[in-house]
Amino acid sequence: MTKRVLIHADDLGMCHGANTAFAELTANGFLDGGSIMVPCPWFKEIATMALEDEALDVGVHLTLNSEKVAYKWGPLTTASQASGLVDADGFMWKTVAQLREHCHPEAAEAEMRAQIDAALAFGIDVTHADAHMFAALSPEYAAAYLRIAKDYRIPVMLTDEGPSIARHLTNANDGPYREVISDAREAGFEVFDLMLETVWQRDEPAWIVNQRLLATAAEGLTYFALHPTTPGELEFIEPHSAHIRTGEYDTFRDADFLTWLDTLGYERARWRNMRTALRERLAA
């Protein structure tokens, strides 16, 4: 089997640095796509960038959490605590565990739909959707996640490994997710064989850590969920892990790293092409 990879940037719209890194790393050929956090403060900047540059393959990073300590955002749909979608201050919950404890599935689904609708209303060519902190893949919300993908006829990030791969979904019941995977395949959705994410703890240089990560694609289709960000404001937003994101940016913009990546001979995937293929299957 061919090793196909989709190298993806999460958290667009979260801050200016995420947006500028995405544009640069798409232009240099490293990134294949990225997804936007619509409720976040820098949404309009990345949305405008996407309108002005058709090469930017963007989707919606369905956002149900606001995980930073002092840099927060709320939902598009409601500020009511009765929905379970927000904390006592009106922001989305910090952790996925808190979200799952409080948020009604109907409220989560309404918010996810509102985020896609807002992106479309801005004029964005939404090519896909995925799940911030994997929250939408929780047992409570996974069925809605696929239902939304079917309704908007867009591919979504789904992997055979199940939610147990996600650090935010520790001890989650895989049963509902397995049903979603089965339904997705039956409906014509492509499912990733392997999902690999940013290494959030490292004792070695960023080059070495990311070289090891990107070399581990298996046969089939591999999804790399990365978080490159230019330095500047991020050091104030998340001081303890900013170096992980900026280290990715410094590595992935290095011409020597790109030359090394080319030696792996990966076939590159793009969400826009996957959307076209999905819609052809759905129409058949």
C-alpha positions as CSV (number, residue, x, y, z in Angstrom):
1,M,0.0,0.0,0.0
2,T,1.0,3.6,-0.6
3,K,1.9,5.8,2.3
4,R,-0.4,8.8,2.0
5,V,-0.1,11.6,4.5
6,L,-2.1,14.7,5.2
7,I,0.0,17.3,7.2
8,H,-2.4,19.6,8.9
9,A,-2.3,22.7,11.1
10,D,-4.8,22.9,14.0
11,D,-5.9,26.0,15.9
12,L,-6.0,28.6,13.1
13,G,-7.8,31.7,14.4
14,M,-6.7,31.1,17.9
15,C,-4.0,33.8,17.6
16,H,-2.2,35.8,14.9
17,G,0.9,33.6,15.0
18,A,-1.1,30.5,14.1
19,N,-2.5,32.2,11.1
20,T,0.8,33.6,9.8
21,A,2.6,30.3,10.3
22,F,-0.1,28.5,8.4
23,A,0.1,30.8,5.4
24,E,3.9,30.6,5.3
25,L,4.1,26.8,5.7
26,T,1.4,26.2,3.1
27,A,3.3,28.4,0.7
28,N,6.6,26.5,1.3
29,G,4.9,23.2,0.6
30,F,5.0,21.7,4.1
31,L,1.3,21.9,5.0
32,D,-1.6,20.3,3.2
33,G,-4.4,22.0,5.1
34,G,-5.6,23.5,8.3
35,S,-8.7,24.1,10.4
36,I,-10.1,27.3,11.9
37,M,-11.4,27.9,15.5
38,V,-14.4,30.0,14.5
39,P,-15.2,31.3,18.1
40,C,-11.7,32.6,18.6
41,P,-10.5,36.3,18.4
42,W,-8.4,35.9,15.2
43,F,-11.0,34.2,13.1
44,K,-11.6,37.1,10.8
45,E,-7.9,37.4,10.0
46,I,-7.6,33.8,8.8
47,A,-11.0,33.9,7.1
48,T,-9.9,36.8,5.1
49,M,-6.6,35.2,4.3
50,A,-8.5,32.1,3.0
51,L,-10.7,34.2,0.8
52,E,-7.6,35.9,-0.7
53,D,-5.5,32.8,-1.3
54,E,-7.2,29.8,-2.9
55,A,-4.1,27.7,-2.1
56,L,-5.2,27.6,1.6
57,D,-7.1,24.4,2.1
58,V,-9.2,25.2,5.3
59,G,-11.9,23.6,7.3
60,V,-13.5,24.2,10.7
61,H,-11.8,23.0,13.9
62,L,-15.0,22.3,15.8
63,T,-14.5,24.0,19.1
64,L,-16.3,23.1,22.3
65,N,-13.5,24.0,24.8
66,S,-11.6,27.1,25.9
67,E,-8.5,25.6,27.5
68,K,-6.2,28.6,28.1
69,V,-5.9,30.1,31.6
70,A,-6.4,33.8,30.8
71,Y,-7.1,33.9,27.1
72,K,-10.7,32.8,26.7
73,W,-13.6,32.5,24.2
74,G,-17.3,31.6,24.4
75,P,-19.7,29.8,22.0
76,L,-21.5,31.4,19.1
77,T,-24.9,30.0,20.1
78,T,-25.6,30.8,23.7
79,A,-24.3,32.2,26.9
80,S,-26.9,30.3,29.0
81,Q,-25.5,28.0,31.6
82,A,-28.7,25.9,31.2
83,S,-27.1,24.5,27.9
84,G,-24.2,23.1,29.8
85,L,-21.9,24.6,27.1
86,V,-20.4,27.3,29.3
87,D,-18.9,27.7,32.7
88,A,-19.9,30.2,35.4
89,D,-18.0,33.0,33.6
90,G,-19.7,32.4,30.3
91,F,-16.7,30.8,28.6
92,M,-16.5,27.3,27.1
93,W,-15.2,24.7,29.6
94,K,-11.5,24.4,30.1
95,T,-11.4,20.5,29.9
96,V,-13.1,17.9,27.9
97,A,-14.1,16.1,31.1
98,Q,-15.9,19.2,32.3
99,L,-17.7,19.6,28.9
100,R,-18.8,15.9,28.9
101,E,-20.1,16.3,32.5
102,H,-22.2,19.4,31.8
103,C,-23.0,19.9,28.1
104,H,-26.2,18.6,26.6
105,P,-25.5,16.8,23.2
106,E,-28.1,19.0,21.5
107,A,-26.3,22.2,22.6
108,A,-23.0,20.8,21.4
109,E,-24.5,19.9,18.0
110,A,-26.1,23.3,17.6
111,E,-22.8,25.0,18.4
112,M,-20.8,22.9,15.9
113,R,-23.4,23.7,13.2
114,A,-23.2,27.4,14.0
115,Q,-19.5,27.4,13.6
116,I,-19.6,25.8,10.2
117,D,-22.4,28.2,9.2
118,A,-20.4,31.2,10.3
119,A,-17.4,30.1,8.2
120,L,-19.6,29.5,5.2
121,A,-21.4,32.9,5.7
122,F,-18.0,34.6,5.6
123,G,-17.4,33.0,2.2
124,I,-14.9,30.4,3.3
125,D,-14.7,27.3,1.1
126,V,-15.0,24.8,4.0
127,T,-13.2,21.6,2.9
128,H,-13.5,19.6,6.1
129,A,-14.1,19.6,9.8
130,D,-12.2,18.1,12.7
131,A,-12.4,18.3,16.5
132,H,-10.5,20.7,18.8
133,M,-9.1,18.7,21.7
134,F,-11.0,15.7,20.2
135,A,-14.0,16.8,22.2
136,A,-16.5,16.2,19.3
137,L,-15.3,12.6,19.3
138,S,-16.5,12.0,22.8
139,P,-19.1,9.3,23.2
140,E,-21.8,11.9,23.9
141,Y,-21.1,13.9,20.7
142,A,-19.6,11.6,18.1
143,A,-22.9,10.7,16.4
144,A,-23.6,14.4,15.9
145,Y,-20.1,14.9,14.5
146,L,-20.8,12.5,11.7
147,R,-24.3,13.7,11.2
148,I,-23.0,17.2,10.6
149,A,-20.4,15.9,8.2
150,K,-23.2,14.1,6.2
151,D,-25.4,17.2,6.2
152,Y,-22.7,19.5,4.9
153,R,-21.1,16.8,2.7
154,I,-17.6,17.4,4.0
155,P,-15.0,14.9,5.1
156,V,-14.0,14.8,8.8
157,M,-11.1,13.6,10.8
158,L,-11.9,10.0,11.8
159,T,-9.3,7.4,12.7
160,D,-9.5,3.6,13.2
161,E,-7.7,4.0,16.5
162,G,-10.7,5.4,18.3
163,P,-10.8,8.2,21.0
164,S,-8.5,6.3,23.3
165,I,-5.6,7.8,21.3
166,A,-6.5,11.3,22.6
167,R,-5.0,12.5,25.8
168,H,-8.2,14.5,26.4
169,L,-10.5,11.5,26.2
170,T,-8.9,9.2,28.8
171,N,-11.1,6.2,29.7
172,A,-13.7,7.2,27.1
173,N,-16.0,4.4,26.0
174,D,-15.0,3.4,22.4
175,G,-18.4,1.9,21.6
176,P,-20.2,4.9,20.3
177,Y,-17.1,5.9,18.3
178,R,-16.9,2.5,16.7
179,E,-20.5,2.8,15.6
180,V,-19.7,6.1,14.0
181,I,-16.7,4.7,12.2
182,S,-18.8,1.9,10.8
183,D,-21.5,4.3,9.7
184,A,-19.0,6.6,8.1
185,R,-17.4,3.9,6.0
186,E,-20.8,2.7,4.9
187,A,-21.7,6.2,3.9
188,G,-18.6,6.6,1.8
189,F,-16.3,8.6,4.2
190,E,-12.6,7.9,4.1
191,V,-11.2,7.0,7.5
192,F,-7.6,7.6,8.5
193,D,-5.5,4.6,9.4
194,L,-3.3,6.5,11.8
195,M,-3.4,9.8,13.5
196,L,-0.2,11.4,14.9
197,E,-0.2,14.7,16.9
198,T,2.3,17.3,18.0
199,V,4.7,16.0,20.7
200,W,3.8,18.2,23.6
201,Q,6.6,17.1,25.9
202,R,10.2,17.0,24.5
203,D,13.7,16.9,25.9
204,E,15.4,16.9,22.5
205,P,15.7,19.6,19.8
206,A,12.5,20.3,17.8
207,W,14.1,19.1,14.6
208,I,14.9,15.6,16.0
209,V,11.5,15.2,17.6
210,N,9.5,16.2,14.5
211,Q,11.7,14.2,12.2
212,R,11.0,11.1,14.3
213,L,7.3,12.0,14.3
214,L,7.0,12.6,10.5
215,A,8.9,9.5,9.7
216,T,6.4,7.2,11.4
217,A,3.6,7.3,8.8
218,A,2.3,3.8,8.2
219,E,1.0,2.3,5.0
220,G,-2.4,3.7,4.2
221,L,-3.6,7.2,5.1
222,T,-1.9,9.0,8.0
223,Y,-3.1,12.3,9.6
224,F,-0.5,14.6,11.2
225,A,-2.2,17.1,13.5
226,L,0.4,19.8,14.1
227,H,0.4,23.3,15.8
228,P,3.1,25.5,14.2
229,T,2.9,29.1,15.4
230,T,5.1,32.2,14.9
231,P,6.6,33.7,18.1
232,G,5.3,36.9,19.6
233,E,2.0,36.7,21.5
234,L,1.9,33.0,22.1
235,E,4.4,33.3,25.0
236,F,1.8,35.2,26.9
237,I,-1.1,33.0,25.9
238,E,0.5,29.7,26.9
239,P,3.9,30.3,28.5
240,H,4.6,26.7,29.4
241,S,4.1,25.2,26.0
242,A,4.7,28.1,23.5
243,H,8.2,26.7,22.7
244,I,6.6,23.5,21.4
245,R,4.5,25.4,18.8
246,T,7.2,27.9,17.9
247,G,9.7,25.1,17.6
248,E,7.5,23.4,15.1
249,Y,7.3,26.6,13.1
250,D,11.1,27.0,13.1
251,T,11.6,23.4,12.0
252,F,9.0,23.2,9.3
253,R,10.2,26.5,7.6
254,D,13.7,25.2,7.3
255,A,14.6,24.3,3.7
256,D,16.8,21.4,4.9
257,F,13.9,19.9,6.8
258,L,11.7,20.1,3.7
259,T,14.4,18.4,1.6
260,W,14.6,15.6,4.2
261,L,10.8,15.3,4.1
262,D,10.9,14.8,0.4
263,T,13.2,11.8,0.7
264,L,10.4,9.9,2.5
265,G,8.5,9.7,-0.8
266,Y,5.1,10.3,0.8
267,E,2.0,10.7,-1.4
268,R,0.4,13.9,-0.1
269,A,-3.4,14.1,0.5
270,R,-5.5,17.3,0.5
271,W,-8.9,17.8,2.1
272,R,-10.3,19.6,-1.0
273,N,-9.6,16.5,-3.1
274,M,-11.1,14.2,-0.4
275,R,-14.2,16.4,-0.4
276,T,-14.6,16.1,-4.1
277,A,-14.3,12.3,-3.9
278,L,-16.7,12.1,-1.0
279,R,-19.4,14.1,-2.8
280,E,-19.0,11.9,-5.9
281,R,-19.6,8.9,-3.8
282,L,-22.6,10.4,-2.0
283,A,-24.1,11.3,-5.3
284,A,-23.6,7.9,-6.8
